[in-house]
């Protein structure tokens, strides 16, 4: 199997949009998958059981998020795929066309990651699962972005998930402020940045030897 074929096998079940507007949604889902799978691995390895209010709220929120994480792992790549592709494309010419194809996705992802890095520059990441919920609620519910390509999102009530955190806001309040409010504001800045980010398609160069008409 060639190098290029092995990369294709890795992403064969992936839902890959063709329109740039849908690639932005894909980028948000790549961000969500990366954040959720890292979060769940971390708490599972530590044996930590997260809570949101009562047991009913906790079971609903984290049960839904684990189902979402499983769906994302099946249908979208994570940032590790993009990082490996960018790195390998420098050494394997046969991967350069694939890396070029992923340029918009990488651009959109990096725009969001930059906003997050700025916020967490001098503090530890906190409630990444709530940040994911907030961003998806902004994008899907508030901005009414199409999710037709990602039908597994249709059965998730992101506003209901948000409300479970909101109703238990005091649980997440710290001495230096309310983290729920901070993360809601951060999620808005991230999705606004995603909306403003533009991918410029380079015009195809015309050969100088082409005959003039």
Secondary structure, DSSP 8 states (H G I E B T S, - for coil): --HHHHHHHHTTT----SSHHHHHHHHHHHHHHHHHHHHHHHHHHHT-----SSHHHHHHHHHHHHHHHHHHHHHS--HHHHHHHHHHHTT-GGGHHHHHHTHHHHHHHHHHHHHHHHHTTTS----HHHHHHHHHIIIIIIS----TT-GGGTT--HHHHHHHHHHTGGGGEETTEEHHHHHHHHHHHHHHHHHH-----------TTS---
